[in-house]
Amino acid sequence: MIQQGFFVGDHKWYIMCAYDIATAHDLKEVRKALLSAHCQNATVTKALQTLVESNTGFTFTTYKERLTLIFVSRATSAEQMYDSLQHELKHAVEHIGEYYGVEPRSEASAYLQGEIARQMFPAAAMVICPKCKNRYNEKT
């Protein structure tokens, strides 16, 4: 599992991502992170049941703490990993946009998505492209 965390610019919002979730230890870490974010037990259970499968993801946001957790399971291909990353990125943008009243079809929403995507890139590249791992390893 590869993890990263970062703040989203002017929004004072923290995002924690975990990619390539595949082992029992990874799932324990996911559970711990969700419970620390005050996620309800039923939602934690749903997340773990989702992430035990390949090609899935789960995004949880706690608005009170301005925190979003993005989890992506192991993928069966680079294309599938990219698809899952994009899917969960969309949920994160929707959650943050909803909190700040950003219209989903606006330029502001598109810029928010771009900012988050740029910050996700170094770690995400390592799970999409094994050749990229050494190149971006120092930046995460």
N, CA, C and O atoms as a GROMACS GRO file, in nm:
protein
  560
    1MET      N    1   0.086  -0.118   0.000
    1MET     CA    2   0.000   0.000   0.000
    1MET      C    3   0.090   0.123   0.000
    1MET      O    4   0.189   0.130   0.072
    2ILE      N    5   0.052   0.218  -0.081
    2ILE     CA    6   0.122   0.346  -0.088
    2ILE      C    7   0.029   0.452  -0.031
    2ILE      O    8  -0.088   0.460  -0.069
    3GLN      N    9   0.080   0.534   0.060
    3GLN     CA   10  -0.001   0.637   0.123
    3GLN      C   11   0.059   0.774   0.100
    3GLN      O   12   0.180   0.789   0.082
    4GLN      N   13  -0.029   0.874   0.101
    4GLN     CA   14   0.016   1.011   0.094
    4GLN      C   15  -0.090   1.100   0.158
    4GLN      O   16  -0.207   1.061   0.169
    5GLY      N   17  -0.049   1.216   0.198
    5GLY     CA   18  -0.142   1.314   0.253
    5GLY      C   19  -0.100   1.453   0.210
    5GLY      O   20   0.019   1.480   0.192
    6PHE      N   21  -0.198   1.541   0.194
    6PHE     CA   22  -0.168   1.677   0.151
    6PHE      C   23  -0.286   1.769   0.179
    6PHE      O   24  -0.400   1.725   0.194
    7PHE      N   25  -0.255   1.898   0.186
    7PHE     CA   26  -0.358   2.000   0.200
    7PHE      C   27  -0.397   2.051   0.063
    7PHE      O   28  -0.314   2.059  -0.028
    8VAL      N   29  -0.523   2.086   0.049
    8VAL     CA   30  -0.573   2.143  -0.076
    8VAL      C   31  -0.574   2.294  -0.058
    8VAL      O   32  -0.659   2.351   0.009
    9GLY      N   33  -0.477   2.357  -0.120
    9GLY     CA   34  -0.460   2.502  -0.128
    9GLY      C   35  -0.534   2.589  -0.029
    9GLY      O   36  -0.523   2.572   0.092
   10ASP      N   37  -0.610   2.682  -0.084
   10ASP     CA   38  -0.682   2.780  -0.004
   10ASP      C   39  -0.798   2.720   0.073
   10ASP      O   40  -0.857   2.788   0.158
   11HIS      N   41  -0.832   2.596   0.045
   11HIS     CA   42  -0.950   2.536   0.107
   11HIS      C   43  -0.924   2.485   0.248
   11HIS      O   44  -1.019   2.448   0.318
   12LYS      N   45  -0.798   2.482   0.292
   12LYS     CA   46  -0.766   2.432   0.425
   12LYS      C   47  -0.832   2.296   0.449
   12LYS      O   48  -0.893   2.272   0.553
   13TRP      N   49  -0.817   2.211   0.351
   13TRP     CA   50  -0.878   2.078   0.352
   13TRP      C   51  -0.766   1.976   0.339
   13TRP      O   52  -0.676   1.991   0.256
   14TYR      N   53  -0.771   1.872   0.423
   14TYR     CA   54  -0.667   1.769   0.418
   14TYR      C   55  -0.721   1.644   0.350
   14TYR      O   56  -0.832   1.600   0.377
   15ILE      N   57  -0.639   1.589   0.261
   15ILE     CA   58  -0.674   1.465   0.192
   15ILE      C   59  -0.567   1.361   0.222
   15ILE      O   60  -0.448   1.388   0.209
   16MET      N   61  -0.611   1.244   0.263
   16MET     CA   62  -0.522   1.131   0.283
   16MET      C   63  -0.562   1.024   0.184
   16MET      O   64  -0.680   0.988   0.175
   17CYS      N   65  -0.466   0.973   0.110
   17CYS     CA   66  -0.492   0.870   0.008
   17CYS      C   67  -0.412   0.744   0.040
   17CYS      O   68  -0.300   0.751   0.091
   18ALA      N   69  -0.472   0.631   0.009
   18ALA     CA   70  -0.402   0.503   0.017
   18ALA      C   71  -0.437   0.424  -0.108
   18ALA      O   72  -0.554   0.404  -0.140
   19TYR      N   73  -0.334   0.381  -0.180
   19TYR     CA   74  -0.351   0.313  -0.307
   19TYR      C   75  -0.295   0.171  -0.299
   19TYR      O   76  -0.204   0.143  -0.220
   20ASP      N   77  -0.348   0.084  -0.381
   20ASP     CA   78  -0.300  -0.054  -0.393
   20ASP      C   79  -0.323  -0.132  -0.263
   20ASP      O   80  -0.236  -0.206  -0.217
   21ILE      N   81  -0.441  -0.116  -0.206
   21ILE     CA   82  -0.478  -0.187  -0.084
   21ILE      C   83  -0.504  -0.332  -0.120
   21ILE      O   84  -0.588  -0.362  -0.204
   22ALA      N   85  -0.429  -0.423  -0.055
   22ALA     CA   86  -0.440  -0.563  -0.096
   22ALA      C   87  -0.427  -0.663   0.018
   22ALA      O   88  -0.471  -0.777   0.004
   23THR      N   89  -0.367  -0.625   0.129
   23THR     CA   90  -0.339  -0.722   0.234
   23THR      C   91  -0.428  -0.698   0.356
   23THR      O   92  -0.493  -0.594   0.369
   24ALA      N   93  -0.430  -0.796   0.444
   24ALA     CA   94  -0.504  -0.782   0.570
   24ALA      C   95  -0.448  -0.664   0.651
   24ALA      O   96  -0.524  -0.591   0.715
   25HIS      N   97  -0.317  -0.647   0.648
   25HIS     CA   98  -0.256  -0.534   0.719
   25HIS      C   99  -0.305  -0.401   0.661
   25HIS      O  100  -0.335  -0.307   0.735
   26ASP      N  101  -0.313  -0.393   0.528
   26ASP     CA  102  -0.364  -0.272   0.463
   26ASP      C  103  -0.506  -0.242   0.509
   26ASP      O  104  -0.539  -0.128   0.541
   27LEU      N  105  -0.588  -0.345   0.514
   27LEU     CA  106  -0.728  -0.326   0.556
   27LEU      C  107  -0.737  -0.282   0.702
   27LEU      O  108  -0.826  -0.205   0.737
   28LYS      N  109  -0.647  -0.330   0.786
   28LYS     CA  110  -0.643  -0.285   0.925
   28LYS      C  111  -0.610  -0.137   0.933
   28LYS      O  112  -0.666  -0.063   1.014
   29GLU      N  113  -0.518  -0.094   0.847
   29GLU     CA  114  -0.482   0.048   0.842
   29GLU      C  115  -0.598   0.134   0.793
   29GLU      O  116  -0.620   0.243   0.844
   30VAL      N  117  -0.671   0.083   0.695
   30VAL     CA  118  -0.789   0.154   0.645
   30VAL      C  119  -0.891   0.167   0.758
   30VAL      O  120  -0.945   0.275   0.782
   31ARG      N  121  -0.916   0.058   0.826
   31ARG     CA  122  -1.012   0.058   0.938
   31ARG      C  123  -0.971   0.160   1.044
   31ARG      O  124  -1.054   0.238   1.092
   32LYS      N  125  -0.844   0.160   1.079
   32LYS     CA  126  -0.792   0.253   1.179
   32LYS      C  127  -0.812   0.399   1.135
   32LYS      O  128  -0.854   0.483   1.214
   33ALA      N  129  -0.782   0.427   1.008
   33ALA     CA  130  -0.796   0.564   0.956
   33ALA      C  131  -0.942   0.608   0.958
   33ALA      O  132  -0.973   0.720   0.997
   34LEU      N  133  -1.032   0.519   0.915
   34LEU     CA  134  -1.175   0.555   0.913
   34LEU      C  135  -1.229   0.576   1.054
   34LEU      O  136  -1.304   0.671   1.077
   35LEU      N  137  -1.193   0.490   1.147
   35LEU     CA  138  -1.240   0.508   1.284
   35LEU      C  139  -1.183   0.636   1.346
   35LEU      O  140  -1.252   0.703   1.423
   36SER      N  141  -1.059   0.669   1.314
   36SER     CA  142  -0.998   0.794   1.364
   36SER      C  143  -1.070   0.917   1.310
   36SER      O  144  -1.070   1.023   1.372
   37ALA      N  145  -1.132   0.901   1.191
   37ALA     CA  146  -1.206   1.012   1.128
   37ALA      C  147  -1.353   1.011   1.172
   37ALA      O  148  -1.436   1.080   1.113
   38HIS      N  149  -1.383   0.933   1.274
   38HIS     CA  150  -1.519   0.926   1.331
   38HIS      C  151  -1.620   0.868   1.233
   38HIS      O  152  -1.738   0.906   1.234
   39CYS      N  153  -1.575   0.777   1.150
   39CYS     CA  154  -1.662   0.707   1.057
   39CYS      C  155  -1.743   0.603   1.136
   39CYS      O  156  -1.688   0.533   1.221
   40GLN      N  157  -1.870   0.594   1.107
   40GLN     CA  158  -1.956   0.499   1.177
   40GLN      C  159  -1.919   0.356   1.143
   40GLN      O  160  -1.872   0.328   1.032
   41ASN      N  161  -1.939   0.265   1.237
   41ASN     CA  162  -1.901   0.124   1.219
   41ASN      C  163  -1.962   0.063   1.093
   41ASN      O  164  -1.894  -0.012   1.023
   42ALA      N  165  -2.087   0.093   1.064
   42ALA     CA  166  -2.152   0.036   0.946
   42ALA      C  167  -2.082   0.081   0.818
   42ALA      O  168  -2.067   0.004   0.724
   43THR      N  169  -2.039   0.206   0.815
   43THR     CA  170  -1.968   0.258   0.698
   43THR      C  171  -1.828   0.197   0.688
   43THR      O  172  -1.781   0.168   0.578
   44VAL      N  173  -1.763   0.178   0.802
   44VAL     CA  174  -1.631   0.112   0.803
   44VAL      C  175  -1.644  -0.028   0.746
   44VAL      O  176  -1.563  -0.070   0.663
   45THR      N  177  -1.745  -0.100   0.791
   45THR     CA  178  -1.768  -0.237   0.741
   45THR      C  179  -1.791  -0.237   0.591
   45THR      O  180  -1.736  -0.320   0.520
   46LYS      N  181  -1.873  -0.143   0.544
   46LYS     CA  182  -1.899  -0.132   0.400
   46LYS      C  183  -1.770  -0.104   0.323
   46LYS      O  184  -1.745  -0.164   0.219
   47ALA      N  185  -1.688  -0.014   0.374
   47ALA     CA  186  -1.562   0.021   0.308
   47ALA      C  187  -1.471  -0.101   0.299
   47ALA      O  188  -1.414  -0.128   0.193
   48LEU      N  189  -1.458  -0.174   0.407
   48LEU     CA  190  -1.370  -0.291   0.408
   48LEU      C  191  -1.421  -0.400   0.314
   48LEU      O  192  -1.342  -0.465   0.246
   49GLN      N  193  -1.552  -0.419   0.310
   49GLN     CA  194  -1.610  -0.517   0.218
   49GLN      C  195  -1.587  -0.476   0.073
   49GLN      O  196  -1.568  -0.561  -0.013
   50THR      N  197  -1.589  -0.348   0.047
   50THR     CA  198  -1.564  -0.297  -0.088
   50THR      C  199  -1.417  -0.314  -0.126
   50THR      O  200  -1.386  -0.360  -0.236
   51LEU      N  201  -1.328  -0.277  -0.035
   51LEU     CA  202  -1.185  -0.274  -0.067
   51LEU      C  203  -1.118  -0.411  -0.070
   51LEU      O  204  -1.006  -0.423  -0.119
   52VAL      N  205  -1.185  -0.512  -0.020
   52VAL     CA  206  -1.128  -0.647  -0.027
   52VAL      C  207  -1.130  -0.698  -0.172
   52VAL      O  208  -1.058  -0.792  -0.206
   53GLU      N  209  -1.213  -0.636  -0.256
   53GLU     CA  210  -1.222  -0.671  -0.398
   53GLU      C  211  -1.123  -0.587  -0.478
   53GLU      O  212  -1.089  -0.476  -0.439
   54SER      N  213  -1.078  -0.641  -0.590
   54SER     CA  214  -0.992  -0.565  -0.680
   54SER      C  215  -1.076  -0.462  -0.755
   54SER      O  216  -1.197  -0.477  -0.769
   55ASN      N  217  -1.009  -0.359  -0.803
   55ASN     CA  218  -1.071  -0.258  -0.890
   55ASN      C  219  -1.183  -0.181  -0.822
   55ASN      O  220  -1.284  -0.149  -0.884
   56THR      N  221  -1.164  -0.151  -0.695
   56THR     CA  222  -1.265  -0.076  -0.622
   56THR      C  223  -1.200   0.039  -0.546
   56THR      O  224  -1.077   0.051  -0.540
   57GLY      N  225  -1.283   0.122  -0.490
   57GLY     CA  226  -1.234   0.231  -0.408
   57GLY      C  227  -1.341   0.277  -0.313
   57GLY      O  228  -1.457   0.235  -0.322
   58PHE      N  229  -1.302   0.364  -0.222
   58PHE     CA  230  -1.395   0.417  -0.124
   58PHE      C  231  -1.344   0.553  -0.080
   58PHE      O  232  -1.226   0.569  -0.050
   59THR      N  233  -1.433   0.650  -0.077
   59THR     CA  234  -1.397   0.785  -0.033
   59THR      C  235  -1.488   0.825   0.081
   59THR      O  236  -1.610   0.811   0.072
   60PHE      N  237  -1.428   0.874   0.189
   60PHE     CA  238  -1.504   0.918   0.306
   60PHE      C  239  -1.461   1.059   0.340
   60PHE      O  240  -1.343   1.092   0.338
   61THR      N  241  -1.559   1.142   0.371
   61THR     CA  242  -1.530   1.280   0.410
   61THR      C  243  -1.598   1.311   0.542
   61THR      O  244  -1.714   1.278   0.564
   62THR      N  245  -1.522   1.376   0.629
   62THR     CA  246  -1.578   1.432   0.750
   62THR      C  247  -1.570   1.584   0.736
   62THR      O  248  -1.463   1.644   0.740
   63TYR      N  249  -1.685   1.643   0.720
   63TYR     CA  250  -1.693   1.787   0.692
   63TYR      C  251  -1.648   1.870   0.811
   63TYR      O  252  -1.586   1.975   0.794
   64LYS      N  253  -1.680   1.824   0.930
   64LYS     CA  254  -1.644   1.899   1.051
   64LYS      C  255  -1.493   1.919   1.060
   64LYS      O  256  -1.446   2.026   1.100
   65GLU      N  257  -1.419   1.818   1.022
   65GLU     CA  258  -1.273   1.825   1.030
   65GLU      C  259  -1.208   1.864   0.897
   65GLU      O  260  -1.086   1.876   0.888
   66ARG      N  261  -1.290   1.885   0.793
   66ARG     CA  262  -1.239   1.915   0.660
   66ARG      C  263  -1.130   1.815   0.620
   66ARG      O  264  -1.015   1.850   0.593
   67LEU      N  265  -1.173   1.688   0.620
   67LEU     CA  266  -1.084   1.576   0.594
   67LEU      C  267  -1.151   1.479   0.498
   67LEU      O  268  -1.266   1.441   0.516
   68THR      N  269  -1.078   1.440   0.396
   68THR     CA  270  -1.125   1.339   0.301
   68THR      C  271  -1.024   1.227   0.296
   68THR      O  272  -0.903   1.250   0.283
   69LEU      N  273  -1.074   1.104   0.305
   69LEU     CA  274  -0.991   0.985   0.296
   69LEU      C  275  -1.027   0.913   0.167
   69LEU      O  276  -1.143   0.882   0.143
   70ILE      N  277  -0.927   0.887   0.085
   70ILE     CA  278  -0.947   0.819  -0.043
   70ILE      C  279  -0.871   0.686  -0.037
   70ILE      O  280  -0.752   0.683  -0.009
   71PHE      N  281  -0.943   0.578  -0.064
   71PHE     CA  282  -0.883   0.445  -0.064
   71PHE      C  283  -0.909   0.379  -0.198
   71PHE      O  284  -1.020   0.385  -0.251
   72VAL      N  285  -0.806   0.315  -0.254
   72VAL     CA  286  -0.820   0.243  -0.380
   72VAL      C  287  -0.755   0.106  -0.363
   72VAL      O  288  -0.640   0.095  -0.321
   73SER      N  289  -0.831   0.002  -0.397
   73SER     CA  290  -0.780  -0.134  -0.383
   73SER      C  291  -0.682  -0.168  -0.495
   73SER      O  292  -0.660  -0.089  -0.586
   74ARG      N  293  -0.625  -0.286  -0.486
   74ARG     CA  294  -0.537  -0.335  -0.592
   74ARG      C  295  -0.617  -0.345  -0.722
   74ARG      O  296  -0.734  -0.384  -0.721
   75ALA      N  297  -0.553  -0.310  -0.831
   75ALA     CA  298  -0.619  -0.314  -0.961
   75ALA      C  299  -0.564  -0.427  -1.046
   75ALA      O  300  -0.452  -0.474  -1.025
   76THR      N  301  -0.642  -0.469  -1.141
   76THR     CA  302  -0.600  -0.577  -1.231
   76THR      C  303  -0.520  -0.526  -1.351
   76THR      O  304  -0.464  -0.606  -1.426
   77SER      N  305  -0.514  -0.395  -1.368
   77SER     CA  306  -0.436  -0.336  -1.477
   77SER      C  307  -0.410  -0.190  -1.445
   77SER      O  308  -0.475  -0.131  -1.359
   78ALA      N  309  -0.316  -0.132  -1.516
   78ALA     CA  310  -0.287   0.011  -1.500
   78ALA      C  311  -0.408   0.095  -1.537
   78ALA      O  312  -0.439   0.193  -1.470
   79GLU      N  313  -0.477   0.055  -1.643
   79GLU     CA  314  -0.596   0.129  -1.686
   79GLU      C  315  -0.704   0.125  -1.579
   79GLU      O  316  -0.771   0.225  -1.554
   80GLN      N  317  -0.721   0.009  -1.517
   80GLN     CA  318  -0.821  -0.003  -1.412
   80GLN      C  319  -0.784   0.080  -1.290
   80GLN      O  320  -0.872   0.139  -1.227
   81MET      N  321  -0.656   0.084  -1.255
   81MET     CA  322  -0.612   0.167  -1.142
   81MET      C  323  -0.641   0.314  -1.172
   81MET      O  324  -0.691   0.386  -1.086
   82TYR      N  325  -0.611   0.356  -1.294
   82TYR     CA  326  -0.637   0.494  -1.333
   82TYR      C  327  -0.787   0.525  -1.323
   82TYR      O  328  -0.826   0.630  -1.273
   83ASP      N  329  -0.868   0.433  -1.372
   83ASP     CA  330  -1.013   0.449  -1.364
   83ASP      C  331  -1.059   0.464  -1.220
   83ASP      O  332  -1.138   0.553  -1.188
   84SER      N  333  -1.011   0.377  -1.132
   84SER     CA  334  -1.051   0.383  -0.991
   84SER      C  335  -1.006   0.513  -0.925
   84SER      O  336  -1.079   0.573  -0.847
   85LEU      N  337  -0.884   0.555  -0.957
   85LEU     CA  338  -0.834   0.682  -0.902
   85LEU      C  339  -0.922   0.799  -0.946
   85LEU      O  340  -0.958   0.884  -0.864
   86GLN      N  341  -0.956   0.803  -1.073
   86GLN     CA  342  -1.041   0.911  -1.124
   86GLN      C  343  -1.179   0.908  -1.059
   86GLN      O  344  -1.234   1.013  -1.026
   87HIS      N  345  -1.233   0.790  -1.042
   87HIS     CA  346  -1.365   0.774  -0.981
   87HIS      C  347  -1.365   0.831  -0.839
   87HIS      O  348  -1.454   0.908  -0.802
   88GLU      N  349  -1.265   0.793  -0.761
   88GLU     CA  350  -1.259   0.840  -0.621
   88GLU      C  351  -1.223   0.989  -0.615
   88GLU      O  352  -1.270   1.059  -0.525
   89LEU      N  353  -1.142   1.036  -0.707
   89LEU     CA  354  -1.112   1.179  -0.715
   89LEU      C  355  -1.239   1.260  -0.735
   89LEU      O  356  -1.257   1.365  -0.674
   90LYS      N  357  -1.327   1.212  -0.821
   90LYS     CA  358  -1.454   1.281  -0.846
   90LYS      C  359  -1.535   1.292  -0.717
   90LYS      O  360  -1.591   1.398  -0.688
   91HIS      N  361  -1.541   1.184  -0.640
   91HIS     CA  362  -1.615   1.190  -0.513
   91HIS      C  363  -1.553   1.294  -0.420
   91HIS      O  364  -1.625   1.371  -0.355
   92ALA      N  365  -1.421   1.298  -0.412
   92ALA     CA  366  -1.354   1.395  -0.325
   92ALA      C  367  -1.386   1.538  -0.368
   92ALA      O  368  -1.416   1.623  -0.284
   93VAL      N  369  -1.381   1.564  -0.496
   93VAL     CA  370  -1.412   1.698  -0.548
   93VAL      C  371  -1.557   1.735  -0.516
   93VAL      O  372  -1.585   1.848  -0.476
   94GLU      N  373  -1.647   1.640  -0.533
   94GLU     CA  374  -1.788   1.666  -0.501
   94GLU      C  375  -1.806   1.698  -0.353
   94GLU      O  376  -1.879   1.791  -0.318
   95HIS      N  377  -1.740   1.623  -0.266
   95HIS     CA  378  -1.753   1.647  -0.123
   95HIS      C  379  -1.700   1.785  -0.083
   95HIS      O  380  -1.768   1.861  -0.013
   96ILE      N  381  -1.581   1.817  -0.129
   96ILE     CA  382  -1.520   1.946  -0.094
   96ILE      C  383  -1.600   2.060  -0.158
   96ILE      O  384  -1.625   2.162  -0.094
   97GLY      N  385  -1.639   2.042  -0.282
   97GLY     CA  386  -1.719   2.143  -0.350
   97GLY      C  387  -1.852   2.168  -0.281
   97GLY      O  388  -1.896   2.282  -0.269
   98GLU      N  389  -1.915   2.062  -0.235
   98GLU     CA  390  -2.042   2.076  -0.162
   98GLU      C  391  -2.023   2.160  -0.036
   98GLU      O  392  -2.105   2.247  -0.007
   99TYR      N  393  -1.916   2.134   0.037
   99TYR     CA  394  -1.890   2.208   0.161
   99TYR      C  395  -1.872   2.357   0.134
   99TYR      O  396  -1.922   2.440   0.209
  100TYR      N  397  -1.801   2.390   0.027
  100TYR     CA  398  -1.772   2.530  -0.004
  100TYR      C  399  -1.872   2.594  -0.100
  100TYR      O  400  -1.857   2.711  -0.136
  101GLY      N  401  -1.973   2.520  -0.141
  101GLY     CA  402  -2.074   2.574  -0.231
  101GLY      C  403  -2.024   2.595  -0.373
  101GLY      O  404  -2.067   2.688  -0.442
  102VAL      N  405  -1.934   2.510  -0.417
  102VAL     CA  406  -1.879   2.519  -0.554
  102VAL      C  407  -1.973   2.443  -0.648
  102VAL      O  408  -2.001   2.325  -0.627
  103GLU      N  409  -2.019   2.510  -0.750
  103GLU     CA  410  -2.106   2.448  -0.850
  103GLU      C  411  -2.028   2.338  -0.922
  103GLU      O  412  -1.920   2.364  -0.974
  104PRO      N  413  -2.081   2.214  -0.925
  104PRO     CA  414  -2.008   2.101  -0.984
  104PRO      C  415  -1.966   2.120  -1.129
  104PRO      O  416  -1.865   2.064  -1.172
  105ARG      N  417  -2.041   2.198  -1.205
  105ARG     CA  418  -2.008   2.216  -1.347
  105ARG      C  419  -1.928   2.343  -1.373
  105ARG      O  420  -1.917   2.387  -1.488
  106SER      N  421  -1.874   2.403  -1.270
  106SER     CA  422  -1.804   2.531  -1.283
  106SER      C  423  -1.654   2.514  -1.306
  106SER      O  424  -1.598   2.405  -1.288
  107GLU      N  425  -1.592   2.622  -1.347
  107GLU     CA  426  -1.447   2.625  -1.361
  107GLU      C  427  -1.380   2.605  -1.225
  107GLU      O  428  -1.276   2.540  -1.216
  108ALA      N  429  -1.440   2.660  -1.120
  108ALA     CA  430  -1.383   2.644  -0.986
  108ALA      C  431  -1.374   2.496  -0.948
  108ALA      O  432  -1.276   2.454  -0.888
  109SER      N  433  -1.476   2.419  -0.983
  109SER     CA  434  -1.475   2.276  -0.956
  109SER      C  435  -1.365   2.207  -1.038
  109SER      O  436  -1.295   2.119  -0.988
  110ALA      N  437  -1.351   2.247  -1.163
  110ALA     CA  438  -1.247   2.189  -1.249
  110ALA      C  439  -1.108   2.220  -1.196
  110ALA      O  440  -1.020   2.134  -1.197
  111TYR      N  441  -1.086   2.344  -1.149
  111TYR     CA  442  -0.957   2.380  -1.092
  111TYR      C  443  -0.929   2.302  -0.963
  111TYR      O  444  -0.816   2.260  -0.938
  112LEU      N  445  -1.033   2.284  -0.881
  112LEU     CA  446  -1.018   2.204  -0.759
  112LEU      C  447  -0.976   2.062  -0.795
  112LEU      O  448  -0.885   2.006  -0.734
  113GLN      N  449  -1.042   2.004  -0.894
  113GLN     CA  450  -1.007   1.869  -0.937
  113GLN      C  451  -0.863   1.863  -0.986
  113GLN      O  452  -0.790   1.769  -0.954
  114GLY      N  453  -0.823   1.961  -1.062
  114GLY     CA  454  -0.686   1.964  -1.113
  114GLY      C  455  -0.584   1.975  -1.001
  114GLY      O  456  -0.481   1.909  -1.004
  115GLU      N  457  -0.612   2.059  -0.902
  115GLU     CA  458  -0.520   2.075  -0.790
  115GLU      C  459  -0.503   1.944  -0.715
  115GLU      O  460  -0.390   1.905  -0.682
  116ILE      N  461  -0.613   1.877  -0.687
  116ILE     CA  462  -0.606   1.750  -0.614
  116ILE      C  463  -0.533   1.646  -0.700
  116ILE      O  464  -0.449   1.572  -0.648
  117ALA      N  465  -0.565   1.639  -0.828
  117ALA     CA  466  -0.501   1.541  -0.917
  117ALA      C  467  -0.350   1.562  -0.921
  117ALA      O  468  -0.275   1.464  -0.918
  118ARG      N  469  -0.305   1.688  -0.930
  118ARG     CA  470  -0.162   1.716  -0.932
  118ARG      C  471  -0.094   1.666  -0.805
  118ARG      O  472   0.015   1.610  -0.810
  119GLN      N  473  -0.160   1.686  -0.692
  119GLN     CA  474  -0.099   1.643  -0.566
  119GLN      C  475  -0.103   1.491  -0.550
  119GLN      O  476  -0.016   1.433  -0.485
  120MET      N  477  -0.204   1.427  -0.608
  120MET     CA  478  -0.211   1.281  -0.604
  120MET      C  479  -0.108   1.216  -0.696
  120MET      O  480  -0.067   1.103  -0.673
  121PHE      N  481  -0.067   1.286  -0.799
  121PHE     CA  482   0.011   1.226  -0.906
  121PHE      C  483   0.136   1.151  -0.863
  121PHE      O  484   0.153   1.036  -0.906
  122PRO      N  485   0.225   1.207  -0.782
  122PRO     CA  486   0.349   1.133  -0.752
  122PRO      C  487   0.324   0.994  -0.695
  122PRO      O  488   0.389   0.898  -0.738
  123ALA      N  489   0.233   0.981  -0.600
  123ALA     CA  490   0.205   0.850  -0.542
  123ALA      C  491   0.122   0.765  -0.638
  123ALA      O  492   0.146   0.645  -0.652
  124ALA      N  493   0.025   0.827  -0.703
  124ALA     CA  494  -0.059   0.753  -0.797
  124ALA      C  495   0.024   0.696  -0.912
  124ALA      O  496  -0.003   0.586  -0.959
  125ALA      N  497   0.123   0.771  -0.957
  125ALA     CA  498   0.209   0.724  -1.066
  125ALA      C  499   0.279   0.595  -1.030
  125ALA      O  500   0.302   0.510  -1.116
  126MET      N  501   0.313   0.579  -0.903
  126MET     CA  502   0.383   0.458  -0.860
  126MET      C  503   0.296   0.334  -0.871
  126MET      O  504   0.347   0.225  -0.894
  127VAL      N  505   0.165   0.349  -0.856
  127VAL     CA  506   0.079   0.231  -0.867
  127VAL      C  507   0.026   0.212  -1.010
  127VAL      O  508  -0.016   0.102  -1.046
  128ILE      N  509   0.030   0.317  -1.088
  128ILE     CA  510  -0.014   0.304  -1.228
  128ILE      C  511   0.100   0.252  -1.314
  128ILE      O  512   0.080   0.169  -1.402
  129CYS      N  513   0.219   0.301  -1.288
  129CYS     CA  514   0.335   0.268  -1.373
  129CYS      C  515   0.453   0.226  -1.285
  129CYS      O  516   0.520   0.312  -1.227
  130PRO      N  517   0.480   0.097  -1.275
  130PRO     CA  518   0.593   0.053  -1.193
  130PRO      C  519   0.726   0.117  -1.232
  130PRO      O  520   0.813   0.135  -1.147
  131LYS      N  521   0.743   0.151  -1.360
  131LYS     CA  522   0.867   0.216  -1.404
  131LYS      C  523   0.881   0.354  -1.340
  131LYS      O  524   0.992   0.404  -1.325
  132CYS      N  525   0.767   0.416  -1.303
  132CYS     CA  526   0.770   0.550  -1.244
  132CYS      C  527   0.806   0.548  -1.096
  132CYS      O  528   0.837   0.653  -1.039
  133LYS      N  529   0.802   0.433  -1.034
  133LYS     CA  530   0.819   0.424  -0.889
  133LYS      C  531   0.947   0.492  -0.842
  133LYS      O  532   0.942   0.574  -0.750
  134ASN      N  533   1.059   0.462  -0.903
  134ASN     CA  534   1.184   0.522  -0.859
  134ASN      C  535   1.188   0.672  -0.885
  134ASN      O  536   1.248   0.747  -0.809
  135ARG      N  537   1.125   0.714  -0.993
  135ARG     CA  538   1.127   0.856  -1.029
  135ARG      C  539   1.054   0.942  -0.927
  135ARG      O  540   1.100   1.051  -0.894
  136TYR      N  541   0.941   0.894  -0.878
  136TYR     CA  542   0.858   0.974  -0.788
  136TYR      C  543   0.870   0.934  -0.642
  136TYR      O  544   0.810   0.998  -0.556
  137ASN      N  545   0.945   0.832  -0.612
  137ASN     CA  546   0.955   0.781  -0.477
  137ASN      C  547   1.004   0.885  -0.378
  137ASN      O  548   0.959   0.886  -0.263
  138GLU      N  549   1.092   0.972  -0.418
  138GLU     CA  550   1.149   1.072  -0.328
  138GLU      C  551   1.052   1.184  -0.296
  138GLU      O  552   1.072   1.254  -0.197
  139LYS      N  553   0.949   1.204  -0.378
  139LYS     CA  554   0.858   1.317  -0.361
  139LYS      C  555   0.739   1.287  -0.272
  139LYS      O  556   0.664   1.379  -0.239
  140THR      N  557   0.717   1.163  -0.230
  140THR     CA  558   0.601   1.131  -0.148
  140THR      C  559   0.643   1.095  -0.008
  140THR      O  560   0.558   1.066   0.077
   0.00000   0.00000   0.00000
